[in-house]
Amino acid sequence: MKKMKVGIIGCGNISGIYIKNCLSMFKNLELVAISDSDILKAEQRSKEFNDLKFCSVETLLEIEEIDAVINLTIPKAHAEVNLKVIKAKKHVYVEKPFATSTLQGGEVLRRAKEQGVRVGCAPDTFLGSTIQTAKKVIQDGWIGKPVAFTAFMTGHGPEGWHPDPEFFYKEGAGPLFDMGPYYLTSLVTLLGPIEGVMAYTAISFSEREIKSEPKCGKKIIVETPTHITASLKFKSGVIGTLVMSFDVWDSNLPNMEIYGSEGSLSLPDPNYFSGELLLKRYNSSEWQKMPLIGELSQNCRGAGLSQMAEAIQMKEAHVASGELGYHVLEVMEGILNSSKEKREIKILSAENIED
């Protein structure tokens, strides 16, 4: 199979695993060059990977042999960079979130269609063994008809460990746009599209102090909600609760649970490709650990692009698609708007997502 030649824009914290996987894990990808708006960041990453070719963003987009670009910039730059990649007539695979607004996201999808290029979007952890096993368990009827769910991401923010955490508290980030895509993409994979949301949000602490190096002691002004509670209604009729928070020190809440007419399914953190999957049937007194299927069980970030490359050659649809990323984006935007407007928000893109 012909290799897809790839470039990376954005050499921040997450870029290391993408570079590593492109170089060693995915045999149908060939990493040609990396870049960053801060050329020193690109140079530093280059040294970590045997002097990998690095260059400016403009130069990378002019490299004719590059077929696709992985966009690892900060959230507020995602749409702008995507549009530059599309203008250069290259496929693009962007880290989550797809954009910071549906207006931006819709423009990316329109331009890509006009140029005849593909758009993919992280997260791709739903391709991992845990979510794929859970999907089969549900499809095979082990919990009967799904009727409800709960999903919780509770912690106290990244300022205690991330080397450059300010952007997490800007528009297009916060716990909802940062971690929400993992949970929402997994839920849509398992339960189908979301058609309506109602929510409340809060900024519990208006200022944060960085505890990690090299910016330890610096203050962050919080500009986006850090505690979100939302009710989601799926097209299938399933309803449930989503909580995303950077305002909780600790909890004993489950990550995700799916409740059906004949049993319950407990899932691990969807930020990972694998983890313990537990099933409890209506006639059982104990939770049963389910054997996992599939090959993606380690940190396989970039799997979505690898599958997209394969789909392009086969002239088939790819699964970590821009349309899926846009649907998740519309749900997150709807959650914020629901809190502001104190009403239910309908999710129009539910009609474009397969059940």
C-alpha positions as a Markdown table, in Angstrom:
| # | Residue | x | y | z |
|---|---|---|---|---|
| 1 | Met | 0.0 | 0.0 | 0.0 |
| 2 | Lys | 1.3 | 3.4 | -0.9 |
| 3 | Lys | 2.4 | 5.6 | 2.0 |
| 4 | Met | 0.7 | 8.9 | 2.8 |
| 5 | Lys | 3.4 | 11.6 | 3.2 |
| 6 | Val | 2.6 | 13.7 | 6.2 |
| 7 | Gly | 3.7 | 17.0 | 7.8 |
| 8 | Ile | 2.9 | 18.3 | 11.3 |
| 9 | Ile | 2.1 | 21.8 | 12.2 |
| 10 | Gly | 2.3 | 22.5 | 16.0 |
| 11 | Cys | 5.2 | 21.2 | 18.1 |
| 12 | Gly | 3.6 | 21.5 | 21.6 |
| 13 | Asn | 3.2 | 18.9 | 24.4 |
| 14 | Ile | 1.1 | 16.5 | 22.4 |
| 15 | Ser | 3.3 | 16.4 | 19.3 |
| 16 | Gly | 5.8 | 14.0 | 20.7 |
| 17 | Ile | 3.5 | 11.0 | 20.6 |
| 18 | Tyr | 2.2 | 11.8 | 17.1 |
| 19 | Ile | 5.8 | 12.1 | 15.8 |
| 20 | Lys | 6.8 | 8.8 | 17.5 |
| 21 | Asn | 3.8 | 7.0 | 16.1 |
| 22 | Cys | 4.2 | 8.4 | 12.6 |
| 23 | Leu | 7.8 | 7.2 | 12.6 |
| 24 | Ser | 7.3 | 3.8 | 14.0 |
| 25 | Met | 3.7 | 2.6 | 14.4 |
| 26 | Phe | 1.8 | 3.4 | 11.3 |
| 27 | Lys | 3.4 | 1.8 | 8.3 |
| 28 | Asn | 1.2 | 3.6 | 5.8 |
| 29 | Leu | 2.3 | 7.1 | 7.0 |
| 30 | Glu | 5.6 | 8.7 | 6.2 |
| 31 | Leu | 6.5 | 11.8 | 8.3 |
| 32 | Val | 8.3 | 14.3 | 6.0 |
| 33 | Ala | 8.7 | 17.5 | 8.1 |
| 34 | Ile | 7.4 | 19.3 | 11.2 |
| 35 | Ser | 6.8 | 23.0 | 11.8 |
| 36 | Asp | 5.6 | 25.5 | 14.3 |
| 37 | Ser | 4.8 | 29.2 | 14.4 |
| 38 | Asp | 7.7 | 29.3 | 16.9 |
| 39 | Ile | 10.5 | 27.8 | 14.9 |
| 40 | Leu | 12.5 | 27.2 | 18.1 |
| 41 | Lys | 9.9 | 24.7 | 19.2 |
| 42 | Ala | 10.1 | 22.9 | 15.9 |
| 43 | Glu | 13.9 | 22.8 | 16.2 |
| 44 | Gln | 13.7 | 21.3 | 19.7 |
| 45 | Arg | 11.4 | 18.6 | 18.6 |
| 46 | Ser | 13.6 | 17.9 | 15.6 |
| 47 | Lys | 16.6 | 17.3 | 17.9 |
| 48 | Glu | 14.5 | 14.8 | 20.0 |
| 49 | Phe | 13.9 | 12.7 | 16.8 |
| 50 | Asn | 17.3 | 12.4 | 15.1 |
| 51 | Asp | 17.2 | 15.8 | 13.5 |
| 52 | Leu | 13.9 | 15.3 | 11.7 |
| 53 | Lys | 13.4 | 17.9 | 9.1 |
| 54 | Phe | 11.8 | 21.1 | 10.4 |
| 55 | Cys | 10.8 | 24.3 | 8.8 |
| 56 | Ser | 8.4 | 27.2 | 8.9 |
| 57 | Val | 4.6 | 26.7 | 8.5 |
| 58 | Glu | 4.7 | 28.4 | 5.2 |
| 59 | Thr | 7.5 | 26.3 | 3.9 |
| 60 | Leu | 5.8 | 23.1 | 5.0 |
| 61 | Leu | 2.6 | 24.0 | 3.2 |
| 62 | Glu | 4.7 | 24.5 | 0.0 |
| 63 | Ile | 6.3 | 21.0 | 0.1 |
| 64 | Glu | 4.6 | 19.3 | -2.9 |
| 65 | Glu | 5.2 | 15.7 | -1.7 |
| 66 | Ile | 3.3 | 16.2 | 1.5 |
| 67 | Asp | -0.2 | 14.7 | 1.1 |
| 68 | Ala | -1.7 | 15.5 | 4.5 |
| 69 | Val | -1.0 | 17.7 | 7.5 |
| 70 | Ile | -1.6 | 16.9 | 11.2 |
| 71 | Asn | -2.8 | 20.1 | 12.9 |
| 72 | Leu | -1.6 | 20.2 | 16.5 |
| 73 | Thr | -1.9 | 23.9 | 17.1 |
| 74 | Ile | -3.8 | 25.4 | 20.1 |
| 75 | Pro | -7.7 | 25.2 | 19.8 |
| 76 | Lys | -8.2 | 28.9 | 18.7 |
| 77 | Ala | -5.9 | 28.3 | 15.8 |
| 78 | His | -7.4 | 25.0 | 14.6 |
| 79 | Ala | -9.8 | 26.4 | 12.0 |
| 80 | Glu | -7.4 | 29.0 | 10.6 |
| 81 | Val | -4.6 | 26.5 | 10.1 |
| 82 | Asn | -7.1 | 23.9 | 8.7 |
| 83 | Leu | -8.1 | 26.5 | 6.0 |
| 84 | Lys | -4.5 | 27.2 | 5.1 |
| 85 | Val | -3.8 | 23.4 | 4.7 |
| 86 | Ile | -7.0 | 23.0 | 2.6 |
| 87 | Lys | -6.0 | 26.0 | 0.4 |
| 88 | Ala | -2.7 | 24.2 | -0.2 |
| 89 | Lys | -4.8 | 21.3 | -1.5 |
| 90 | Lys | -3.7 | 18.9 | 1.2 |
| 91 | His | -5.8 | 16.6 | 3.5 |
| 92 | Val | -5.9 | 17.7 | 7.1 |
| 93 | Tyr | -6.2 | 15.8 | 10.4 |
| 94 | Val | -6.8 | 18.1 | 13.3 |
| 95 | Glu | -6.5 | 17.6 | 17.1 |
| 96 | Lys | -9.7 | 18.1 | 19.0 |
| 97 | Pro | -11.7 | 20.3 | 19.2 |
| 98 | Phe | -12.6 | 20.5 | 15.5 |
| 99 | Ala | -12.8 | 24.3 | 15.9 |
| 100 | Thr | -13.9 | 26.8 | 18.5 |
| 101 | Ser | -17.3 | 27.5 | 16.8 |
| 102 | Thr | -19.6 | 25.8 | 14.4 |
| 103 | Leu | -19.3 | 28.8 | 12.1 |
| 104 | Gln | -15.6 | 28.1 | 11.8 |
| 105 | Gly | -16.1 | 24.3 | 11.6 |
| 106 | Gly | -18.7 | 24.6 | 8.8 |
| 107 | Glu | -16.4 | 26.8 | 6.8 |
| 108 | Val | -13.6 | 24.2 | 7.0 |
| 109 | Leu | -16.0 | 21.4 | 5.8 |
| 110 | Arg | -17.2 | 23.6 | 2.9 |
| 111 | Arg | -13.7 | 24.6 | 1.7 |
| 112 | Ala | -12.5 | 21.0 | 2.0 |
| 113 | Lys | -15.4 | 19.8 | -0.2 |
| 114 | Glu | -14.6 | 22.5 | -2.8 |
| 115 | Gln | -11.0 | 21.5 | -2.9 |
| 116 | Gly | -11.7 | 17.8 | -3.0 |
| 117 | Val | -9.6 | 17.0 | 0.1 |
| 118 | Arg | -10.4 | 15.0 | 3.3 |
| 119 | Val | -10.8 | 16.3 | 6.8 |
| 120 | Gly | -10.2 | 14.2 | 9.8 |
| 121 | Cys | -10.5 | 15.0 | 13.5 |
| 122 | Ala | -9.3 | 13.6 | 16.8 |
| 123 | Pro | -10.0 | 12.0 | 19.1 |
| 124 | Asp | -9.4 | 8.6 | 17.7 |
| 125 | Thr | -9.4 | 6.8 | 21.0 |
| 126 | Phe | -12.8 | 5.5 | 20.1 |
| 127 | Leu | -11.0 | 3.2 | 17.6 |
| 128 | Gly | -9.3 | 1.5 | 20.6 |
| 129 | Ser | -10.1 | -1.9 | 21.9 |
| 130 | Thr | -12.3 | -0.8 | 24.8 |
| 131 | Ile | -14.8 | 1.4 | 22.9 |
| 132 | Gln | -14.9 | -1.1 | 20.0 |
| 133 | Thr | -15.6 | -4.0 | 22.4 |
| 134 | Ala | -18.3 | -1.9 | 24.2 |
| 135 | Lys | -19.9 | -1.2 | 20.8 |
| 136 | Lys | -20.1 | -4.9 | 20.0 |
| 137 | Val | -21.4 | -5.7 | 23.5 |
| 138 | Ile | -24.2 | -3.2 | 23.0 |
| 139 | Gln | -24.9 | -4.3 | 19.4 |
| 140 | Asp | -25.1 | -8.0 | 20.5 |
| 141 | Gly | -27.7 | -7.1 | 23.1 |
| 142 | Trp | -25.9 | -7.9 | 26.3 |
| 143 | Ile | -27.5 | -4.9 | 28.1 |
| 144 | Gly | -30.7 | -5.0 | 26.1 |
| 145 | Lys | -32.0 | -1.7 | 24.8 |
| 146 | Pro | -29.8 | 1.3 | 26.0 |
| 147 | Val | -31.9 | 3.8 | 27.9 |
| 148 | Ala | -29.6 | 6.0 | 29.8 |
| 149 | Phe | -25.9 | 7.0 | 30.6 |
| 150 | Thr | -23.7 | 8.9 | 32.9 |
| 151 | Ala | -20.3 | 10.4 | 32.0 |
| 152 | Phe | -18.0 | 12.2 | 34.4 |
| 153 | Met | -14.6 | 13.9 | 34.0 |
| 154 | Thr | -13.6 | 15.6 | 37.3 |
| 155 | Gly | -10.3 | 17.0 | 38.2 |
| 156 | His | -8.6 | 20.2 | 39.2 |
| 157 | Gly | -7.2 | 21.4 | 35.9 |
| 158 | Pro | -3.8 | 21.0 | 34.1 |
| 159 | Glu | -2.0 | 23.9 | 35.7 |
| 160 | Gly | -0.4 | 21.5 | 38.2 |
| 161 | Trp | 1.4 | 19.4 | 35.5 |
| 162 | His | 1.2 | 21.0 | 32.0 |
| 163 | Pro | 4.3 | 23.1 | 31.0 |
| 164 | Asp | 2.2 | 25.7 | 29.2 |
| 165 | Pro | -1.4 | 25.5 | 30.6 |
| 166 | Glu | -2.7 | 29.0 | 29.9 |
| 167 | Phe | -4.6 | 28.1 | 26.8 |
| 168 | Phe | -6.7 | 25.5 | 28.7 |
| 169 | Tyr | -8.6 | 28.5 | 30.3 |
| 170 | Lys | -9.2 | 30.4 | 27.0 |
| 171 | Glu | -12.1 | 30.2 | 24.6 |
| 172 | Gly | -12.3 | 26.9 | 22.9 |
| 173 | Ala | -10.7 | 25.0 | 25.8 |
| 174 | Gly | -11.8 | 24.4 | 29.4 |
| 175 | Pro | -12.8 | 20.9 | 30.5 |
| 176 | Leu | -15.7 | 20.8 | 27.9 |
| 177 | Phe | -13.7 | 21.5 | 24.8 |
| 178 | Asp | -10.5 | 19.9 | 26.1 |
| 179 | Met | -11.8 | 16.6 | 27.5 |
| 180 | Gly | -15.4 | 16.6 | 26.3 |
| 181 | Pro | -14.5 | 15.4 | 22.8 |
| 182 | Tyr | -13.2 | 12.1 | 24.2 |
| 183 | Tyr | -16.5 | 11.4 | 26.1 |
| 184 | Leu | -18.9 | 12.8 | 23.5 |
| 185 | Thr | -17.2 | 11.0 | 20.5 |
| 186 | Ser | -17.3 | 7.7 | 22.5 |
| 187 | Leu | -20.9 | 8.2 | 23.4 |
| 188 | Val | -21.9 | 9.0 | 19.8 |
| 189 | Thr | -20.0 | 5.9 | 18.7 |
| 190 | Leu | -21.9 | 3.7 | 21.2 |
| 191 | Leu | -25.3 | 5.4 | 21.2 |
| 192 | Gly | -25.7 | 7.3 | 17.9 |
| 193 | Pro | -26.1 | 11.1 | 17.3 |
| 194 | Ile | -27.2 | 13.6 | 19.9 |
| 195 | Glu | -30.2 | 15.7 | 19.1 |
| 196 | Gly | -30.7 | 18.0 | 22.0 |
| 197 | Val | -28.9 | 19.5 | 25.1 |
| 198 | Met | -29.7 | 21.4 | 28.2 |
| 199 | Ala | -27.0 | 22.7 | 30.6 |
| 200 | Tyr | -25.7 | 24.9 | 33.3 |
| 201 | Thr | -22.1 | 26.1 | 33.5 |
| 202 | Ala | -19.9 | 28.1 | 35.9 |
| 203 | Ile | -16.5 | 29.6 | 36.4 |
| 204 | Ser | -15.9 | 28.6 | 40.0 |
| 205 | Phe | -12.5 | 30.2 | 40.3 |
| 206 | Ser | -11.8 | 33.3 | 38.2 |
| 207 | Glu | -8.0 | 33.1 | 38.6 |
| 208 | Arg | -5.7 | 30.1 | 38.7 |
| 209 | Glu | -2.0 | 29.8 | 39.7 |
| 210 | Ile | 0.4 | 27.7 | 37.7 |
| 211 | Lys | 2.1 | 25.1 | 39.8 |
| 212 | Ser | 4.3 | 23.5 | 37.1 |
| 213 | Glu | 7.6 | 24.6 | 35.6 |
| 214 | Pro | 8.7 | 26.6 | 33.8 |
| 215 | Lys | 5.9 | 29.1 | 34.6 |
| 216 | Cys | 5.3 | 28.2 | 38.3 |
| 217 | Gly | 3.6 | 31.1 | 40.2 |
| 218 | Lys | 2.2 | 32.8 | 37.1 |
| 219 | Lys | -1.5 | 33.7 | 37.4 |
| 220 | Ile | -4.1 | 32.7 | 34.8 |
| 221 | Ile | -7.3 | 34.7 | 34.2 |
| 222 | Val | -10.1 | 32.1 | 33.5 |
| 223 | Glu | -12.2 | 33.0 | 30.4 |
| 224 | Thr | -14.2 | 29.9 | 29.8 |
| 225 | Pro | -16.5 | 27.7 | 32.1 |
| 226 | Thr | -14.7 | 25.3 | 34.2 |
| 227 | His | -17.6 | 23.3 | 35.6 |
| 228 | Ile | -20.3 | 22.0 | 33.3 |
| 229 | Thr | -23.4 | 19.9 | 33.9 |
| 230 | Ala | -25.4 | 18.9 | 30.9 |
| 231 | Ser | -28.4 | 16.7 | 30.0 |
| 232 | Leu | -28.1 | 15.1 | 26.6 |
| 233 | Lys | -30.8 | 13.5 | 24.5 |
| 234 | Phe | -29.8 | 11.1 | 21.8 |
| 235 | Lys | -31.7 | 10.5 | 18.6 |
| 236 | Ser | -32.3 | 6.9 | 19.7 |
| 237 | Gly | -34.1 | 8.2 | 22.8 |
| 238 | Val | -31.3 | 7.6 | 25.3 |
| 239 | Ile | -30.9 | 10.4 | 27.9 |
| 240 | Gly | -28.2 | 11.0 | 30.4 |
| 241 | Thr | -25.9 | 13.4 | 32.3 |
| 242 | Leu | -22.5 | 14.7 | 31.4 |
| 243 | Val | -20.3 | 16.5 | 33.9 |
| 244 | Met | -17.0 | 18.1 | 32.9 |
| 245 | Ser | -15.0 | 19.9 | 35.6 |
| 246 | Phe | -11.6 | 21.4 | 36.4 |
| 247 | Asp | -13.0 | 22.5 | 39.8 |
| 248 | Val | -13.0 | 19.1 | 41.7 |
| 249 | Trp | -10.0 | 17.9 | 43.7 |
| 250 | Asp | -11.1 | 14.3 | 43.7 |
| 251 | Ser | -14.1 | 12.0 | 43.4 |
| 252 | Asn | -15.2 | 8.3 | 43.2 |
| 253 | Leu | -17.4 | 8.8 | 40.2 |
| 254 | Pro | -17.3 | 6.4 | 37.3 |
| 255 | Asn | -15.9 | 7.7 | 33.9 |
| 256 | Met | -18.8 | 6.4 | 31.8 |
| 257 | Glu | -21.7 | 4.0 | 32.3 |
| 258 | Ile | -24.3 | 2.8 | 29.8 |
| 259 | Tyr | -27.6 | 1.6 | 31.3 |
| 260 | Gly | -29.8 | -0.8 | 29.3 |
| 261 | Ser | -33.1 | -2.8 | 29.8 |
| 262 | Glu | -31.1 | -5.9 | 30.7 |
| 263 | Gly | -27.9 | -4.7 | 32.2 |
| 264 | Ser | -25.2 | -2.0 | 32.7 |
| 265 | Leu | -21.8 | -1.4 | 31.1 |
| 266 | Ser | -19.0 | 0.5 | 32.9 |
| 267 | Leu | -16.3 | 2.0 | 30.8 |
| 268 | Pro | -12.9 | 3.5 | 31.7 |
| 269 | Asp | -11.5 | 6.9 | 30.8 |
| 270 | Pro | -12.1 | 7.4 | 27.0 |
| 271 | Asn | -8.9 | 9.5 | 26.8 |
| 272 | Tyr | -7.1 | 6.1 | 26.5 |
| 273 | Phe | -7.4 | 3.4 | 23.8 |
| 274 | Ser | -7.8 | 0.6 | 26.3 |
| 275 | Gly | -8.9 | -0.1 | 29.9 |
| 276 | Glu | -11.1 | -2.3 | 32.0 |
| 277 | Leu | -14.6 | -2.9 | 30.6 |
| 278 | Leu | -17.2 | -4.3 | 33.0 |
| 279 | Leu | -20.6 | -5.8 | 32.4 |
| 280 | Lys | -23.4 | -6.5 | 34.9 |
| 281 | Arg | -26.4 | -8.3 | 33.6 |
| 282 | Tyr | -29.9 | -8.1 | 35.3 |
| 283 | Asn | -29.6 | -11.7 | 36.6 |
| 284 | Ser | -26.0 | -11.4 | 37.9 |
| 285 | Ser | -24.8 | -10.4 | 41.3 |
| 286 | Glu | -21.3 | -9.4 | 40.1 |
| 287 | Trp | -19.6 | -7.3 | 37.5 |
| 288 | Gln | -17.9 | -9.3 | 34.8 |
| 289 | Lys | -14.7 | -8.2 | 33.1 |
| 290 | Met | -15.1 | -8.4 | 29.4 |
| 291 | Pro | -12.3 | -9.6 | 27.1 |
| 292 | Leu | -11.3 | -6.9 | 24.7 |
| 293 | Ile | -11.2 | -7.2 | 20.9 |
| 294 | Gly | -9.2 | -5.2 | 18.4 |
| 295 | Glu | -5.5 | -4.4 | 18.0 |
| 296 | Leu | -5.4 | -0.7 | 19.3 |
| 297 | Ser | -4.7 | -1.0 | 23.0 |
| 298 | Gln | -1.7 | 1.3 | 23.6 |
| 299 | Asn | -1.3 | 5.0 | 22.9 |
| 300 | Cys | -2.1 | 4.9 | 19.2 |
| 301 | Arg | -2.7 | 8.6 | 18.6 |
| 302 | Gly | -2.7 | 9.1 | 14.8 |
| 303 | Ala | -4.7 | 5.9 | 14.2 |
| 304 | Gly | -7.5 | 8.1 | 12.8 |
| 305 | Leu | -5.2 | 9.6 | 10.2 |
| 306 | Ser | -3.8 | 6.1 | 9.4 |
| 307 | Gln | -7.3 | 4.8 | 8.8 |
| 308 | Met | -8.1 | 7.9 | 6.8 |
| 309 | Ala | -5.1 | 7.3 | 4.5 |
| 310 | Glu | -6.3 | 3.7 | 4.0 |
| 311 | Ala | -9.9 | 4.9 | 3.2 |
| 312 | Ile | -8.6 | 7.5 | 0.7 |
| 313 | Gln | -6.8 | 4.7 | -1.2 |
| 314 | Met | -9.9 | 2.4 | -1.0 |
| 315 | Lys | -12.2 | 5.4 | -2.0 |
| 316 | Glu | -14.2 | 4.8 | 1.2 |
| 317 | Ala | -15.4 | 7.0 | 4.0 |
| 318 | His | -13.1 | 7.4 | 7.0 |
| 319 | Val | -14.4 | 7.1 | 10.5 |
| 320 | Ala | -12.6 | 9.9 | 12.5 |
| 321 | Ser | -14.2 | 12.3 | 10.1 |
| 322 | Gly | -14.7 | 16.1 | 10.0 |
| 323 | Glu | -18.4 | 15.5 | 10.1 |
| 324 | Leu | -18.1 | 13.6 | 13.4 |
| 325 | Gly | -15.8 | 16.3 | 14.8 |
| 326 | Tyr | -18.3 | 19.0 | 13.7 |
| 327 | His | -21.2 | 17.1 | 15.4 |
| 328 | Val | -19.3 | 16.9 | 18.7 |
| 329 | Leu | -18.4 | 20.6 | 18.3 |
| 330 | Glu | -22.0 | 21.5 | 17.8 |
| 331 | Val | -23.0 | 19.6 | 20.9 |
| 332 | Met | -20.3 | 21.4 | 23.0 |
| 333 | Glu | -21.3 | 24.8 | 21.6 |
| 334 | Gly | -24.9 | 23.9 | 22.3 |
| 335 | Ile | -24.1 | 23.1 | 25.9 |
| 336 | Leu | -22.5 | 26.6 | 26.4 |
| 337 | Asn | -25.4 | 28.3 | 24.6 |
| 338 | Ser | -28.0 | 26.4 | 26.6 |
| 339 | Ser | -26.4 | 27.7 | 29.8 |
| 340 | Lys | -26.4 | 31.3 | 28.5 |
| 341 | Glu | -29.9 | 31.2 | 27.1 |
| 342 | Lys | -31.4 | 28.9 | 29.7 |
| 343 | Arg | -33.2 | 26.7 | 27.2 |
| 344 | Glu | -32.9 | 23.4 | 25.3 |
| 345 | Ile | -30.7 | 23.6 | 22.2 |
| 346 | Lys | -31.4 | 21.4 | 19.2 |
| 347 | Ile | -28.4 | 19.8 | 17.5 |
| 348 | Leu | -29.0 | 20.1 | 13.7 |
| 349 | Ser | -26.0 | 17.9 | 12.6 |
| 350 | Ala | -27.7 | 14.8 | 14.2 |
| 351 | Glu | -29.3 | 14.2 | 10.9 |
| 352 | Asn | -25.8 | 13.9 | 9.2 |
| 353 | Ile | -24.5 | 11.2 | 11.6 |
| 354 | Glu | -25.2 | 7.6 | 11.1 |
| 355 | Asp | -27.1 | 5.8 | 14.0 |
